[in-house]
Amino acid sequence: MEIILADIFTDSDQSPYQPIDSENGEVRLVELWPGEYDDTISLSLRTTKLDAFITDDEELYEQDSDEEPAGGWSPYKQELEWQLEYEALSYAWGTAFSPRKALLDGLDLGITENLEQGLRRLRLNYQPRMLWIDALSINQRDTRERSHQVQQMATIYNTAKGVLIWLGEWPKFADCPHPDDCQMQWINALQKKEKEGLAEVSYHVSKLFVDVLALPWFSRLWVIQELALAKTDPFVLIGTSSVTWSELLDTVTYIIRTRSLPVPEEFVEQFSRDADRLLALGYIRSHSVRYQSLFACLVRSQYAKASDPRDKVYGLLGLCDFQVTEPMVVDYSKCLHYVFAEATLISLLEESALPYINPNAMMLGIFDRDGYGSSWIINFLGMTDCVEHGVSFRKYISTEERERRRISAHLSEDRLTLYVYGRYIGTVYETRSLDGENGEDPKNEVYDFYHNVLGPRGITPRTLLQALDRKPVKDEEIDDFANLLLGSRDTFHLPRIPHGDIFITEEGHVGSSWHASFGGHVNVGAILVYLFGTEVPFILVAAPETQSHELTNVAYIPGCGDSILNDMCMHMEHDPWIDFAAEGCKEYAIL
């Protein structure tokens, strides 16, 4: 559901909206009155109650209106029409407003060109059509109502008798001599069960595949759960044509698998990127009945855009199963940092350390106090635009472990401080940067660090190479590296170019920073602590003038969580959450 930033009513003093009992499952439907294509669009609001919220007492009341339902009369029920069938519309709101006004309960209504065109295409000639349309069914001026309605999105789309995906009008390109024929060939290509003929389509038909997948609908965040929650195969509408979602998905899947479509060379990269988005949507829909954690949904949807940044989280809640915490509550009165802080805590309790260590997430907004005032809050807007539709996270958490997780971390009231139990490992004694920032060749930094610091403390070449590679290494590699390291500085070279920092602690642990391209440097005096129920070392630095710490990076130390770091998904699924509180470990306050 896109937040509507402009007032859609010409007379801002008037509104067709009457209060509804959102908390108890009431929703507004939009009745689209019949007419010809060019007639003024006329709409009416109707209030109904979603099936999932109707109690046995209310069902009896519906059958015999002389009896009052249990709990007494409610002012909300005066205009209530019971269990109206409707279709839910999934579309992109767009930015350009239509010059033609529609009428909603007799009031002039300003809507975008894309929605207006969609309503004209959906309108029937001789009978009304009942729809749920987020921009119109929800009073956008009422923050409380909007919060409750968004919380019910899963039920709204599950209850609809069908979901209609409006992509927009057909894309236009000037050099197509017979656009109607090309459009019909495109539709036929999707509807045919045998796809071998795709290799023979014309340039203009193949270009339609490129242009259709580039339409705004495919990049919007809200459409993800609208598609995934549809109980029947949605209809995809473009112009006057329609296909099923399965037909579109199966065709694009076939094209990607067989490389059979003669996509113009200059559009291959664009088509591949946009096809990946469609396949990601298909993956999420096919897995919508299974457990999906909030973080898994956030990673899979990182390419998607929303006009309200809070909807990067709120727009996915209908797909999530919260195993450890209570379900996240939609509340548009909360500021962005509150929403991201709560989403980060939920992600950590569900996925352990995975949100901070998983390279698939490619978080650019972690360990950054400038973003939301806290180093531990994940900036879900800072994720890359890449598509991750095959990632797999924890599937099931036992009841006993859920309780251990639940009590292991909590937030301050202002949502700036994370309190979490952890096991202290050591304090950084000396460190070297291998990024070449000081003008020194990384191989010389490694050589000097070993001979001046590590070697005198009894550290072996094996330990150093493992720290540099951030993984266990083979014996033959160790022998070659040791011979070079123990030779002259002039002939020493590294088997691979290292990045990030290497360090040694006062306790003799040698390691390196896990994230080399982002995250902070490892500074002398920083402490290493196991956090979030795993033996993965996190790097903490003391926050000035407080008893708190800042989270700056993850560390790789041979023998300390290296199996988790190098085989994350498997170990996150099976390794139990370590109860550091029960061990008597310290509770850390992280800013």
C-alpha positions in Angstrom: 0.0 0.0 0.0 1.6 3.2 -1.2 1.3 6.1 1.2 -0.6 8.9 -0.7 1.3 12.1 -0.1 -1.1 14.4 -2.0 -4.7 15.1 -0.9 -6.9 13.2 -3.4 -10.0 15.3 -2.7 -10.5 18.6 -4.6 -12.4 20.0 -1.6 -10.1 19.2 1.3 -12.8 20.2 3.8 -15.0 17.3 2.7 -14.4 13.6 3.1 -16.5 10.6 2.2 -14.9 8.5 5.0 -16.9 7.5 8.0 -15.2 5.8 11.0 -14.8 2.0 10.7 -13.9 -0.6 13.3 -10.5 -1.5 11.8 -9.4 -3.3 14.9 -12.2 -5.8 14.5 -11.8 -6.5 10.9 -14.0 -3.9 9.1 -12.8 -2.7 5.8 -14.1 -0.4 3.1 -14.7 -1.7 -0.4 -14.9 0.5 -3.5 -17.9 -0.1 -5.8 -17.0 0.7 -9.3 -20.2 1.7 -11.2 -20.7 0.5 -14.8 -20.1 2.7 -17.8 -18.4 3.1 -21.1 -14.6 3.7 -21.3 -14.8 7.5 -21.6 -17.6 8.0 -19.1 -16.7 9.7 -15.8 -15.5 7.2 -13.2 -18.1 6.9 -10.5 -17.3 5.1 -7.2 -19.0 4.4 -3.9 -17.6 3.2 -0.6 -19.1 0.1 1.1 -18.2 -1.2 4.5 -17.9 -4.9 5.2 -16.3 -7.2 7.7 -13.6 -9.7 6.8 -14.6 -13.4 7.2 -11.8 -14.1 9.6 -13.2 -11.6 12.1 -16.8 -12.6 12.1 -17.8 -14.4 15.4 -20.5 -17.0 15.8 -22.7 -14.5 17.6 -22.4 -12.1 14.7 -23.3 -14.8 12.2 -26.5 -15.4 14.1 -27.2 -11.7 14.2 -26.8 -11.5 10.4 -29.4 -14.2 10.0 -31.9 -12.7 12.4 -31.6 -8.9 12.5 -34.1 -8.6 15.4 -31.5 -9.9 17.8 -28.6 -7.9 19.0 -25.1 -9.6 18.9 -23.3 -10.4 22.1 -21.4 -7.4 23.4 -24.1 -4.9 22.6 -24.6 -2.5 19.7 -21.6 -0.8 18.1 -21.9 2.5 16.2 -19.6 1.0 13.6 -22.1 -1.6 12.6 -24.8 0.8 11.4 -23.6 0.8 7.8 -22.1 -2.7 7.8 -22.8 -4.9 4.8 -21.9 -8.5 5.6 -19.3 -10.6 3.8 -19.4 -8.8 0.5 -17.3 -10.5 -2.2 -14.6 -8.4 -3.8 -11.4 -8.5 -5.9 -8.2 -6.9 -4.6 -6.3 -4.6 -6.9 -2.5 -4.6 -7.0 -1.0 -1.7 -9.0 1.6 1.0 -8.9 0.2 4.4 -7.7 2.6 6.4 -9.9 3.4 10.1 -9.8 1.5 11.8 -12.6 -2.1 12.7 -11.7 -4.9 12.4 -14.3 -6.4 15.6 -15.6 -9.8 13.9 -15.4 -11.6 13.8 -12.0 -13.4 10.8 -10.7 -16.3 10.8 -8.3 -16.3 9.1 -4.9 -19.6 9.2 -3.2 -20.3 12.4 -5.3 -17.1 14.1 -4.3 -14.4 15.1 -6.9 -11.5 12.7 -6.6 -8.0 13.2 -8.0 -6.2 10.0 -8.8 -3.1 9.1 -10.8 -3.1 8.4 -14.5 -2.2 4.7 -13.9 -5.0 4.1 -11.4 -7.5 6.0 -13.5 -6.6 4.0 -16.6 -6.8 0.8 -14.6 -10.3 1.6 -13.4 -11.5 2.4 -16.9 -10.2 -1.0 -18.1 -11.7 -2.8 -15.1 -15.1 -1.1 -15.3 -17.9 -3.3 -16.6 -20.6 -2.1 -19.0 -23.7 -3.2 -17.2 -23.0 -4.1 -13.6 -20.9 -2.7 -10.7 -17.6 -4.3 -9.7 -16.6 -4.5 -6.0 -12.9 -3.8 -5.4 -10.4 -3.3 -2.6 -8.1 -0.4 -3.6 -5.6 0.7 -1.0 -5.5 4.4 -1.9 -9.3 4.7 -1.7 -10.4 2.0 0.7 -8.2 3.4 3.5 -8.6 6.9 4.8 -5.1 8.1 4.2 -5.5 11.1 6.5 -6.1 8.8 9.5 -2.8 7.5 10.8 -4.5 5.1 13.2 -6.8 3.6 10.6 -3.9 3.3 8.1 -1.9 1.4 10.7 -4.7 -1.1 11.5 -5.6 -1.6 7.8 -2.0 -2.4 6.9 -1.8 -4.9 9.8 -4.7 -6.7 8.1 -3.3 -6.8 4.6 -2.7 -10.5 4.7 -6.4 -11.1 5.6 -7.6 -8.6 3.0 -5.8 -10.3 0.2 -6.5 -13.8 1.5 -10.2 -13.1 1.7 -10.5 -11.6 -1.8 -12.1 -13.8 -4.4 -9.3 -12.8 -6.7 -6.3 -10.5 -7.1 -6.1 -8.3 -10.2 -2.6 -7.1 -11.2 -2.8 -3.9 -13.2 0.5 -3.3 -15.0 -0.7 -0.3 -17.0 -1.2 0.4 -20.6 1.0 -1.3 -23.2 4.5 0.2 -23.5 4.9 2.3 -26.7 7.9 2.4 -29.0 7.7 4.4 -32.2 9.2 2.1 -34.8 6.6 -0.8 -34.4 4.5 -0.8 -37.6 1.8 -3.1 -36.2 1.6 -2.7 -32.4 -1.8 -4.5 -32.1 -0.4 -7.6 -33.8 2.8 -7.6 -31.7 0.7 -7.3 -28.5 -1.4 -10.3 -29.6 1.6 -12.3 -30.4 3.1 -11.5 -27.0 -0.1 -12.7 -25.3 -0.2 -15.8 -27.4 3.4 -16.6 -26.5 2.5 -16.6 -22.8 -0.6 -18.6 -23.2 0.9 -21.4 -25.3 2.0 -24.4 -23.3 4.7 -25.2 -25.9 7.3 -22.4 -25.7 9.7 -23.5 -28.5 8.3 -20.8 -30.8 9.8 -18.1 -28.7 13.0 -18.4 -30.6 11.2 -17.3 -33.8 9.4 -14.1 -32.4 10.1 -10.8 -34.1 12.3 -8.0 -32.7 9.3 -6.0 -31.7 7.7 -8.9 -29.7 11.0 -9.7 -27.9 11.3 -5.9 -27.2 7.8 -6.1 -25.6 9.2 -8.7 -23.1 11.9 -6.2 -22.2 9.5 -3.2 -21.8 6.8 -5.0 -19.9 9.1 -6.4 -17.3 10.5 -2.8 -16.8 7.0 -1.4 -15.9 6.9 0.1 -12.4 4.7 -2.6 -10.8 7.6 -5.1 -10.7 9.8 -2.8 -8.6 7.3 -1.8 -6.0 7.5 -3.3 -2.5 3.8 -3.6 -1.7 3.1 -5.8 -4.7 5.3 -8.6 -3.1 2.8 -9.6 -0.4 -0.2 -8.6 -2.6 0.9 -11.3 -5.1 2.2 -13.8 -2.5 -1.1 -13.7 -0.5 -3.5 -14.2 -3.4 -5.4 -17.5 -2.8 -5.9 -18.1 -6.5 -3.7 -17.5 -9.5 -3.9 -13.7 -10.1 -4.8 -12.1 -13.4 -2.2 -9.8 -14.9 -3.8 -7.1 -16.9 -2.1 -4.8 -19.4 -4.2 -2.6 -21.7 -7.2 -4.6 -22.7 -5.3 -7.9 -22.5 -4.9 -10.3 -19.6 -2.9 -13.4 -18.8 -2.5 -15.3 -15.5 0.5 -14.8 -13.3 1.5 -18.4 -13.8 1.6 -17.9 -17.6 3.8 -14.9 -17.3 6.1 -16.6 -14.7 6.4 -19.9 -16.6 7.3 -18.1 -19.8 10.0 -15.9 -18.3 11.4 -18.9 -16.4 11.6 -20.8 -19.7 13.3 -17.9 -21.4 15.9 -17.6 -18.7 16.5 -21.3 -18.5 16.8 -21.9 -22.3 18.0 -18.5 -23.4 15.5 -18.9 -26.2 14.3 -15.3 -26.6 16.2 -13.2 -29.2 16.5 -10.2 -26.8 18.1 -7.2 -28.6 21.8 -7.1 -27.5 21.5 -3.6 -26.1 18.7 -4.8 -23.7 20.2 -8.1 -22.5 21.5 -6.7 -19.2 18.2 -4.8 -18.5 16.1 -7.8 -19.3 18.2 -10.1 -17.1 17.9 -7.8 -14.2 14.1 -7.3 -14.6 13.6 -11.0 -15.1 15.4 -11.7 -11.9 12.9 -9.5 -10.1 10.0 -11.4 -11.5 11.6 -14.8 -10.6 12.1 -13.4 -7.1 8.4 -12.6 -6.9 7.6 -16.1 -8.1 9.9 -17.6 -5.5 8.3 -15.6 -2.7 4.8 -16.6 -3.8 5.7 -20.3 -4.1 7.0 -20.2 -0.5 4.4 -17.9 1.0 2.7 -20.8 2.9 6.0 -21.8 4.6 7.7 -20.1 7.5 9.5 -16.9 6.4 11.3 -14.8 8.9 11.2 -11.0 8.7 14.9 -10.8 7.8 14.5 -13.4 5.0 11.8 -11.3 3.5 13.9 -8.1 3.9 16.8 -9.7 2.0 14.6 -11.1 -0.8 12.9 -7.7 -1.2 15.9 -5.5 -1.0 15.5 -4.4 -4.6 11.9 -3.1 -4.1 11.0 0.5 -3.5 8.4 2.2 -1.3 7.5 5.9 -1.0 7.4 5.6 2.8 10.7 4.1 4.0 8.9 2.5 7.0 7.1 0.3 4.5 10.4 -1.5 3.7 9.4 -3.3 6.9 5.6 -2.8 7.2 5.0 -3.9 3.6 6.3 -7.4 4.3 4.6 -8.2 7.7 1.8 -10.2 6.1 4.4 -12.7 4.9 6.2 -13.2 8.2 5.9 -15.7 10.9 7.3 -14.4 14.2 8.7 -17.4 16.2 10.5 -15.6 19.0 8.9 -12.2 19.5 5.3 -11.0 19.3 4.3 -10.1 15.8 5.4 -6.6 14.8 2.6 -4.1 15.0 2.2 -1.5 12.2 2.2 2.0 13.7 2.7 5.0 11.4 3.0 7.3 14.4 6.5 5.8 15.0 9.5 7.4 13.4 11.8 5.5 11.0 14.5 4.7 13.6 12.0 3.1 15.9 10.7 0.9 13.1 14.2 -0.2 11.9 15.4 -0.7 15.5 12.5 -3.1 16.3 13.0 -4.9 12.9 16.7 -5.3 13.7 16.1 -6.7 17.2 13.5 -9.2 15.7 16.0 -10.2 13.0 18.7 -10.9 15.5 16.5 -12.9 17.9 15.2 -14.9 14.9 18.4 -15.3 12.9 21.2 -15.0 15.6 24.2 -13.2 14.2 23.2 -13.8 10.5 22.0 -10.3 9.8 25.5 -9.0 10.5 27.6 -11.7 8.9 25.6 -12.9 5.9 27.4 -11.6 2.7 24.2 -12.2 0.6 22.5 -9.3 2.5 25.3 -6.9 1.6 24.2 -4.5 4.2 25.7 -1.1 3.6 24.0 0.5 6.6 25.4 -1.5 9.5 27.9 -0.3 12.1 27.0 3.3 11.3 25.9 5.6 14.2 25.5 8.5 11.8 22.5 6.8 10.1 20.0 6.3 12.9 22.0 7.2 16.0 23.0 3.6 16.8 25.7 1.4 15.5 23.7 -1.8 15.8 20.6 -0.6 13.9 20.4 -2.0 10.3 19.6 0.6 7.7 17.3 -1.5 5.5 17.3 1.3 3.0 21.0 0.8 2.6 20.7 -2.7 1.2 21.8 -3.2 -2.4 19.4 -3.4 -5.4 20.5 -7.0 -6.1 17.9 -9.8 -6.1 18.3 -12.7 -3.7 15.5 -15.2 -4.4 17.2 -18.3 -3.3 18.4 -17.4 0.2 17.5 -19.8 3.0 17.4 -19.1 6.7 16.4 -20.8 9.9 13.2 -22.9 9.6 12.2 -23.8 13.1 13.1 -22.8 16.6 12.1 -25.0 19.6 9.9 -23.6 22.4 12.7 -23.8 24.9 15.1 -22.0 22.7 12.6 -19.3 21.8 12.4 -18.3 25.5 16.2 -18.3 25.8 16.4 -15.9 22.9 13.5 -13.7 24.0 15.1 -12.8 27.3 18.7 -12.4 26.0 18.2 -9.0 24.4 16.0 -5.9 24.7 15.9 -2.3 23.7 15.9 1.0 25.6 12.7 3.0 25.6 14.1 5.5 23.0 15.2 2.5 20.9 18.8 3.8 20.6 20.4 1.3 23.0 20.5 -2.5 22.6 21.1 -4.5 25.7 22.4 -8.0 25.0 24.4 -10.6 27.0 27.7 -11.7 25.6 30.9 -13.6 26.5 34.1 -11.6 26.6 37.0 -13.0 24.4 39.8 -10.5 24.6 41.1 -6.9 24.0 42.9 -5.9 20.9 46.6 -5.4 21.6 48.0 -4.4 18.2 46.6 -4.1 14.7 47.5 -3.5 11.0 45.4 -2.2 8.2 45.8 -4.0 4.9 43.9 -1.6 2.7 47.0 0.4 1.7 45.6 3.6 3.1 49.0 4.5 4.6 50.8 3.9 1.3 52.4 0.7 2.5 52.1 -2.5 0.4 49.8 -5.0 2.2 52.4 -7.8 1.8 55.0 -5.8 3.6 52.5 -5.0 6.4 51.8 -8.7 6.8 55.5 -9.6 6.8 56.5 -7.0 9.3 53.5 -7.7 11.6 54.4 -11.3 11.8 58.1 -10.8 12.4 57.7 -7.9 14.8 54.6 -8.9 16.7 53.2 -12.3 16.0 56.3 -14.5 15.7 57.8 -13.3 19.0 54.5 -14.3 20.7 54.7 -17.8 19.3 52.0 -17.4 16.6 52.4 -19.9 13.7 52.2 -19.1 10.0 49.1 -21.4 9.8 47.2 -19.2 12.3 48.2 -16.0 10.4 47.2 -17.5 7.0 43.8 -18.6 8.3 43.2 -15.2 9.8 44.1 -13.6 6.4 41.9 -16.0 4.4 39.1 -16.0 7.0 38.7 -19.7 6.7 40.6 -23.0 7.4 43.4 -23.6 4.9 45.0 -26.8 3.4 48.3 -28.1 4.6 50.0 -27.6 1.3 49.1 -24.0 1.3 50.5 -23.7 4.8 53.9 -25.1 3.8 54.2 -22.7 0.8 53.2 -19.7 2.9 55.4 -20.6 5.8 58.5 -20.9 3.5 57.8 -17.5 2.0 57.0 -15.9 5.4 60.2 -17.2 7.0 62.3 -16.1 4.0 63.4 -12.6 3.0 61.1 -9.6 2.9 62.0 -8.9 -0.7 60.8 -12.3 -2.0 57.7 -12.6 0.2 54.3 -12.4 -1.5 50.8 -13.3 -0.6 48.7 -16.1 -2.3 45.7 -13.8 -2.3 45.3 -10.0 -1.9 44.1 -9.4 1.7 41.7 -6.7 2.8 40.6 -5.2 6.0 42.6 -5.3 9.2 44.5 -8.0 11.1 45.1 -7.9 14.8 46.2 -9.8 17.9 44.6 -9.6 21.3 46.3 -9.3 24.7 45.1 -12.9 25.2 46.9 -14.1 22.0 44.0 -14.4 19.6 44.9 -13.5 16.0 42.2 -12.5 13.6 40.9 -10.2 11.0 37.9 -8.0 10.3 35.1 -9.9 8.7 33.8 -7.1 6.6 36.6 -5.5 4.7 34.7 -3.2 2.4 32.6 -1.6 5.1 32.4 -1.5 8.9 35.0 0.2 11.0 38.7 -0.5 11.4 39.9 -2.6 14.3 41.5 -0.3 16.8 43.8 -1.0 19.8 41.7 -1.3 23.0 38.6 -2.6 21.2 37.1 -5.7 22.8 35.9 -8.9 21.2 32.7 -10.4 22.5 30.5 -13.4 21.5 27.0 -12.0 21.0 23.5 -13.1 19.8 23.8 -16.7 21.0 26.7 -17.7 18.8 30.5 -18.0 19.1 30.9 -15.3 16.5 33.3 -12.6 17.7 31.9 -9.0 17.5 34.2 -6.0 17.8 33.1 -3.4 20.3 34.6 0.0 21.2 33.9 2.0 24.2 31.5 4.9 23.6 32.9 8.2 24.8 31.8 9.4 28.3 29.4 6.4 28.8 29.5 2.8 30.1 28.3 1.7 26.7 29.9 0.4 23.5 29.6 0.8 19.8 29.4 -2.1 17.4 32.0 -1.6 14.7 32.5 -5.0 12.9 32.6 -8.7 13.1 35.9 -10.5 13.5 37.2 -13.8 12.2 39.4 -15.7 14.6 40.5 -19.2 13.7 38.7 -21.6 16.0 36.2 -19.0 17.2 33.0 -19.5 15.3 34.8 -20.1 12.0 32.5 -22.9 11.1 29.5 -20.6 11.5 31.0 -17.8 9.5 32.0 -20.2 6.6 28.8 -22.3 6.5 26.4 -19.8 7.9 23.0 -21.1 6.8 23.6 -24.7 7.9 24.9 -23.8 11.3 22.3 -21.1 11.9 19.7 -23.7 11.3 21.0 -26.4 13.7 23.4 -24.8 16.3 21.5 -24.0 19.5 21.4 -20.5 20.9 24.0 -20.2 23.6 22.5 -18.7 26.8 25.2 -16.3 27.9 23.0 -14.9 30.6 22.8 -18.3 32.3 26.6 -18.6 32.1 26.8 -15.4 34.2 28.2 -13.3 31.4 28.0 -9.5 31.2 25.1 -7.6 29.7 26.5 -5.1 27.2 24.8 -1.8 26.3 25.4 -1.1 22.6 24.8 2.4 21.2 
